[in-house]
Amino acid sequence: MLTEMFSRLRDRERTGLSLAVFFLLLMVLDWIVVPRIVAECRAADRKIGAITRRLAYCRSVMDLAGGAEESYGRVVNILGRAESPEQAVADFKGRIDDIARRTGVAIQAMEHRNPVVPEDVPSGACQEYTVVIGSFEAEIGSAIRFLNEAESSPEMIRVTKFMLAPGQQIGWLKGSVELSKLMLRATE
């Protein structure tokens, strides 16, 4: 039926009708198809932007990885690694005893506490070892050298508590001191 009507039209009318149908089809495509394509392109652009930002962030993290590994290497050498808690405590006590002997501090009582994981290290990668010198006696200068040498040692020993009292002789001190040190756990 449509072909009969179309065949009855003159060439000029057929061309005009064909052009009108073509433009009508283009208008329908513009209303229905093109907005969907544009929306998909915009969504793809947003995804590309998000992925680009994430990639830039990942690259910045990767740039920091080398420095972090280098810092970790320095810290491992400073902190040391505890093969066992008993070995670490024995080494720590020995180091304190060496410093005391070298600086002229007489230790009368020394004990240790069980190692604990510091609160600010959630991974539990290191433990804090504590040695308590319950009683020592020394000249004032020797006590100061002992504390200075302990604090400035390469093992990063900290003085956490310190109590002093006058000694029986002039220029002498009695006291107690608590020292702590961090060590990495042995690898399992």
Backbone hydrogen bonds in HBPLUS format (Angstrom, degrees):
<---DONOR---> <-ACCEPTOR-->    atom                        ^
c    i                          cat <-CA-CA->   ^        H-A-AA   ^      H-
h    n   atom  resd res      DA  || num        DHA   H-A  angle D-A-AA Bond
n    s   type  num  typ     dist DA aas  dist angle  dist       angle   num
A0005-MET N   A0001-MET O   3.14 MM   4  6.46 159.9  2.18 144.6 149.3     1
A0006-PHE N   A0002-LEU O   2.77 MM   4  5.94 159.3  1.81 149.8 156.5     2
A0007-SER N   A0003-THR O   2.84 MM   4  5.90 147.0  1.95 138.9 147.5     3
A0008-ARG N   A0004-GLU O   3.08 MM   4  6.27 134.4  2.29 139.4 150.4     4
A0008-ARG N   A0005-MET O   3.25 MM   3  5.23 132.7  2.49  93.7 106.0     5
A0009-LEU N   A0006-PHE O   3.38 MM   3  5.49 147.0  2.49  98.1 106.8     6
A0014-ARG N   A0010-ARG O   2.85 MM   4  6.09 159.3  1.90 156.5 163.1     7
A0015-THR N   A0011-ASP O   2.98 MM   4  6.16 157.6  2.03 148.2 153.7     8
A0016-GLY N   A0012-ARG O   3.05 MM   4  6.24 159.2  2.09 142.6 148.3     9
A0017-LEU N   A0013-GLU O   2.78 MM   4  5.99 161.8  1.81 151.8 156.9    10
A0018-SER N   A0014-ARG O   2.85 MM   4  5.97 157.9  1.90 145.6 152.2    11
A0019-LEU N   A0015-THR O   2.90 MM   4  6.10 160.1  1.94 148.8 154.3    12
A0020-ALA N   A0016-GLY O   2.88 MM   4  6.11 151.6  1.96 144.3 152.7    13
A0021-VAL N   A0017-LEU O   2.89 MM   4  6.13 162.1  1.92 152.7 156.8    14
A0022-PHE N   A0018-SER O   2.86 MM   4  6.01 156.5  1.92 146.9 154.2    15
A0023-PHE N   A0019-LEU O   2.88 MM   4  6.10 164.4  1.90 149.8 153.3    16
A0024-LEU N   A0020-ALA O   2.86 MM   4  6.00 150.4  1.95 144.3 153.4    17
A0025-LEU N   A0021-VAL O   2.85 MM   4  6.02 156.1  1.90 147.1 153.5    18
A0026-LEU N   A0022-PHE O   2.88 MM   4  6.22 151.7  1.96 145.7 154.2    19
A0027-MET N   A0023-PHE O   2.87 MM   4  6.12 149.6  1.96 142.6 150.7    20
A0028-VAL N   A0024-LEU O   2.95 MM   4  6.27 157.0  2.01 149.8 155.5    21
A0029-LEU N   A0025-LEU O   2.92 MM   4  6.15 160.8  1.95 149.3 154.9    22
A0030-ASP N   A0026-LEU O   2.84 MM   4  6.05 150.3  1.93 143.1 151.8    23
A0031-TRP N   A0027-MET O   2.95 MM   4  6.22 146.3  2.06 145.3 153.9    24
A0032-ILE N   A0028-VAL O   2.89 MM   4  6.02 155.8  1.95 153.0 159.6    25
A0033-VAL N   A0029-LEU O   2.85 MM   4  5.01 126.9  2.14 123.6 139.5    26
A0034-VAL N   A0029-LEU O   3.03 MM   5  6.32 163.5  2.06 157.4 161.3    27
A0037-ILE N   A0033-VAL O   3.06 MM   4  6.37 157.4  2.11 154.8 161.9    28
A0038-VAL N   A0034-VAL O   2.84 MM   4  6.07 164.4  1.86 160.5 164.7    29
A0039-ALA N   A0035-PRO O   2.85 MM   4  5.98 158.2  1.89 144.2 150.5    30
A0040-GLU N   A0036-ARG O   2.93 MM   4  6.14 156.9  1.99 146.2 152.3    31
A0041-CYS N   A0037-ILE O   2.92 MM   4  6.19 155.3  1.98 147.9 154.8    32
A0042-ARG N   A0038-VAL O   2.90 MM   4  6.18 158.0  1.95 152.0 157.8    33
A0043-ALA N   A0039-ALA O   2.92 MM   4  6.12 158.7  1.97 148.3 154.4    34
A0044-ALA N   A0040-GLU O   2.88 MM   4  6.07 154.6  1.94 145.1 152.5    35
A0045-ASP N   A0041-CYS O   2.88 MM   4  6.14 151.5  1.96 144.3 152.4    36
A0046-ARG N   A0042-ARG O   2.92 MM   4  6.23 154.8  1.98 148.5 154.9    37
A0047-LYS N   A0043-ALA O   2.93 MM   4  6.20 159.3  1.97 149.3 155.0    38
A0048-ILE N   A0044-ALA O   2.84 MM   4  6.04 158.9  1.89 149.5 155.7    39
A0049-GLY N   A0045-ASP O   2.88 MM   4  6.08 155.0  1.94 146.1 153.0    40
A0050-ALA N   A0046-ARG O   2.92 MM   4  6.19 159.4  1.96 150.1 155.2    41
A0051-ILE N   A0047-LYS O   2.88 MM   4  6.07 163.0  1.90 152.2 157.2    42
A0052-THR N   A0048-ILE O   2.82 MM   4  5.94 151.7  1.90 145.0 153.5    43
A0053-ARG N   A0049-GLY O   2.94 MM   4  6.20 158.2  1.99 148.5 153.6    44
A0054-ARG N   A0050-ALA O   2.94 MM   4  6.17 160.9  1.98 147.8 153.5    45
A0055-LEU N   A0051-ILE O   2.80 MM   4  5.96 154.7  1.87 146.3 153.7    46
A0056-ALA N   A0052-THR O   2.90 MM   4  6.14 155.2  1.96 146.5 153.0    47
A0057-TYR N   A0053-ARG O   2.92 MM   4  6.22 155.4  1.99 147.6 154.5    48
A0058-CYS N   A0054-ARG O   2.86 MM   4  6.12 162.4  1.89 150.4 155.4    49
A0059-ARG N   A0055-LEU O   2.86 MM   4  6.07 155.0  1.92 148.3 155.3    50
A0060-SER N   A0056-ALA O   2.98 MM   4  6.23 150.8  2.07 143.2 151.0    51
A0061-VAL N   A0057-TYR O   2.94 MM   4  6.28 151.9  2.02 150.1 158.2    52
A0062-MET N   A0058-CYS O   2.86 MM   4  6.11 156.9  1.91 147.5 154.2    53
A0063-ASP N   A0059-ARG O   2.85 MM   4  6.10 145.0  1.98 143.0 152.8    54
A0064-LEU N   A0060-SER O   3.15 MM   4  6.42 141.0  2.31 137.0 146.3    55
A0064-LEU N   A0061-VAL O   3.06 MM   3  5.11 124.1  2.39  95.1 109.5    56
A0065-ALA N   A0061-VAL O   3.06 MM   4  6.32 127.7  2.35 139.7 154.2    57
A0065-ALA N   A0062-MET O   3.16 MM   3  4.97 135.1  2.38  91.4 103.9    58
A0068-ALA N   A0064-LEU O   2.88 MM   4  6.11 154.9  1.94 155.2 163.5    59
A0069-GLU N   A0065-ALA O   2.87 MM   4  6.08 160.0  1.91 153.1 157.8    60
A0070-GLU N   A0066-GLY O   2.99 MM   4  6.20 154.1  2.06 144.6 152.0    61
A0071-SER N   A0067-GLY O   2.87 MM   4  6.09 159.7  1.92 147.3 152.8    62
A0072-TYR N   A0068-ALA O   2.82 MM   4  5.99 156.9  1.87 147.9 154.8    63
A0073-GLY N   A0069-GLU O   2.95 MM   4  6.16 151.8  2.03 142.1 149.3    64
A0074-ARG N   A0070-GLU O   3.08 MM   4  6.47 150.4  2.17 145.4 152.9    65
A0075-VAL N   A0071-SER O   2.91 MM   4  6.18 161.2  1.94 153.8 158.9    66
A0076-VAL N   A0072-TYR O   2.83 MM   4  5.98 159.7  1.87 153.5 158.9    67
A0077-ASN N   A0073-GLY O   3.28 MM   4  6.42 156.6  2.34 138.6 143.9    68
A0078-ILE N   A0074-ARG O   3.10 MM   4  6.38 143.8  2.24 141.0 151.2    69
A0078-ILE N   A0075-VAL O   3.10 MM   3  4.98 119.1  2.49  91.9 107.3    70
A0079-LEU N   A0075-VAL O   2.74 MM   4  5.84 176.4  1.74 165.4 165.3    71
A0080-GLY N   A0076-VAL O   2.94 MM   4  5.55 155.4  2.01 137.5 145.7    72
A0184-LEU N   A0080-GLY O   3.07 MM 104  6.26 161.4  2.11 160.6 155.6    73
A0082-ALA N   A0184-LEU O   2.85 MM 102  6.04 173.7  1.85 170.9 168.8    74
A0088-ALA N   A0084-SER O   2.95 MM   4  6.17 162.4  1.98 157.7 162.9    75
A0089-VAL N   A0085-PRO O   2.93 MM   4  6.11 161.1  1.97 150.2 154.7    76
A0090-ALA N   A0086-GLU O   2.95 MM   4  6.15 164.2  1.98 149.5 154.2    77
A0091-ASP N   A0087-GLN O   2.91 MM   4  6.11 161.3  1.95 150.1 155.1    78
A0092-PHE N   A0088-ALA O   2.91 MM   4  6.05 158.0  1.95 147.1 153.5    79
A0093-LYS N   A0089-VAL O   2.86 MM   4  6.05 167.6  1.88 156.8 159.7    80
A0094-GLY N   A0090-ALA O   2.93 MM   4  6.06 156.5  1.99 144.4 151.6    81
A0095-ARG N   A0091-ASP O   2.89 MM   4  6.12 152.9  1.97 145.8 153.0    82
A0096-ILE N   A0092-PHE O   2.99 MM   4  6.28 160.6  2.03 152.0 156.7    83
A0097-ASP N   A0093-LYS O   2.87 MM   4  6.07 159.7  1.91 150.0 156.1    84
A0098-ASP N   A0094-GLY O   2.89 MM   4  6.11 154.7  1.96 147.3 153.9    85
A0099-ILE N   A0095-ARG O   3.04 MM   4  6.31 159.6  2.08 148.7 153.6    86
A0100-ALA N   A0096-ILE O   2.93 MM   4  6.17 160.6  1.96 150.7 156.3    87
A0101-ARG N   A0097-ASP O   2.91 MM   4  6.11 163.9  1.94 152.0 156.0    88
A0102-ARG N   A0098-ASP O   2.96 MM   4  6.09 162.5  1.99 149.5 154.5    89
A0103-THR N   A0099-ILE O   2.98 MM   4  6.13 147.6  2.09 147.7 155.8    90
A0104-GLY N   A0100-ALA O   2.92 MM   4  5.89 120.0  2.29 143.3 156.8    91
A0105-VAL N   A0100-ALA O   2.90 MM   5  4.80 162.5  1.93 143.1 143.9    92
A0106-ALA N   A0137-GLU O   2.91 MM  31  5.22 166.0  1.93 163.5 160.5    93
A0137-GLU N   A0106-ALA O   2.88 MM  31  5.22 148.9  1.97 141.4 151.8    94
A0108-GLN N   A0135-SER O   2.83 MM  27  5.34 158.5  1.88 142.4 148.3    95
A0109-ALA N   A0135-SER O   3.35 MM  26  5.28 155.5  2.41 140.2 138.6    96
A0134-GLY N   A0109-ALA O   2.85 MM  25  5.18 120.7  2.21 124.0 139.0    97
A0111-GLU N   A0132-VAL O   2.90 MM  21  5.35 161.9  1.94 150.2 155.8    98
A0132-VAL N   A0111-GLU O   2.75 MM  21  5.35 160.1  1.79 152.0 158.8    99
A0113-ARG N   A0130-THR O   3.01 MM  17  5.52 157.1  2.06 152.5 153.0   100
A0116-VAL N   A0128-GLU O   3.13 MM  12  5.31 156.9  2.18 139.7 143.2   101
A0128-GLU N   A0116-VAL O   2.64 MM  12  5.31 170.4  1.65 162.6 164.6   102
A0121-VAL N   A0118-PRO O   3.21 MM   3  5.54 159.5  2.26 114.1 115.5   103
A0124-GLY N   A0121-VAL O   3.15 MM   3  5.78 156.1  2.21 117.5 123.9   104
A0185-ARG N   A0125-ALA O   2.93 MM  60  5.87 167.8  1.94 151.0 149.5   105
A0127-GLN N   A0183-MET O   2.82 MM  56  5.54 159.5  1.86 160.0 163.8   106
A0183-MET N   A0127-GLN O   2.93 MM  56  5.54 154.5  2.00 156.0 164.4   107
A0129-TYR N   A0181-LYS O   2.77 MM  52  5.29 167.7  1.79 165.9 163.4   108
A0181-LYS N   A0129-TYR O   2.88 MM  52  5.29 143.4  2.01 147.8 158.3   109
A0131-VAL N   A0179-LEU O   2.85 MM  48  5.32 162.3  1.88 155.3 161.4   110
A0179-LEU N   A0131-VAL O   2.85 MM  48  5.32 174.4  1.86 166.4 166.1   111
A0133-ILE N   A0177-VAL O   2.78 MM  44  5.24 164.7  1.81 175.7 173.4   112
A0177-VAL N   A0133-ILE O   3.02 MM  44  5.24 152.3  2.10 139.0 147.5   113
A0136-PHE N   A0175-GLY O   2.90 MM  39  5.50 135.0  2.10 149.3 157.1   114
A0175-GLY N   A0136-PHE O   3.13 MM  39  5.50 143.1  2.28 145.8 147.3   115
A0138-ALA N   A0173-LEU O   3.08 MM  35  5.47 156.6  2.13 146.4 152.8   116
A0173-LEU N   A0138-ALA O   2.69 MM  35  5.47 162.1  1.72 165.1 170.8   117
A0143-ALA N   A0139-GLU O   2.93 MM   4  6.18 159.1  1.97 158.4 163.9   118
A0140-ILE N   A0171-GLY O   3.03 MM  31  5.94 146.0  2.15 159.0 157.3   119
A0144-ILE N   A0140-ILE O   3.04 MM   4  6.31 157.9  2.09 150.1 156.0   120
A0145-ARG N   A0141-GLY O   2.94 MM   4  6.18 160.8  1.98 148.0 153.4   121
A0146-PHE N   A0142-SER O   2.85 MM   4  6.04 155.6  1.91 147.4 154.4   122
A0147-LEU N   A0143-ALA O   3.01 MM   4  6.27 168.2  2.02 151.6 153.6   123
A0148-ASN N   A0144-ILE O   2.93 MM   4  6.07 162.7  1.96 151.4 156.8   124
A0149-GLU N   A0145-ARG O   2.81 MM   4  5.90 164.8  1.83 150.6 155.1   125
A0150-ALA N   A0146-PHE O   2.91 MM   4  6.05 158.7  1.96 150.2 156.5   126
A0151-GLU N   A0147-LEU O   2.95 MM   4  6.08 167.0  1.97 149.6 153.1   127
A0152-SER N   A0148-ASN O   2.91 MM   4  5.97 148.7  2.01 146.8 155.5   128
A0153-SER N   A0150-ALA O   3.45 MM   3  5.36 165.1  2.47 101.7 104.7   129
A0156-MET N   A0153-SER O   3.20 MM   3  5.82 162.6  2.23 122.5 123.7   130
A0158-ARG N   A0180-SER O   2.82 MM  22  5.25 170.1  1.83 157.3 160.7   131
A0180-SER N   A0158-ARG O   2.86 MM  22  5.25 155.7  1.92 146.3 154.2   132
A0160-THR N   A0178-GLU O   2.81 MM  18  5.51 150.5  1.90 148.9 157.7   133
A0161-LYS N   A0178-GLU O   3.44 MM  17  4.90 161.7  2.48 126.2 127.3   134
A0178-GLU N   A0161-LYS O   2.84 MM  17  4.90 161.8  1.87 138.4 139.0   135
A0163-MET N   A0176-SER O   2.88 MM  13  5.29 167.6  1.90 162.2 161.4   136
A0176-SER N   A0163-MET O   2.96 MM  13  5.29 150.0  2.05 137.9 146.1   137
A0165-ALA N   A0174-LYS O   2.76 MM   9  5.17 141.8  1.90 159.1 155.6   138
A0174-LYS N   A0165-ALA O   2.85 MM   9  5.17 168.9  1.87 155.4 156.7   139
A0167-GLY N   A0172-TRP O   2.84 MM   5  4.78 149.2  1.93 136.5 126.1   140
A0172-TRP N   A0169-GLN O   3.26 MM   3  5.60 154.1  2.33 131.2 129.4   141
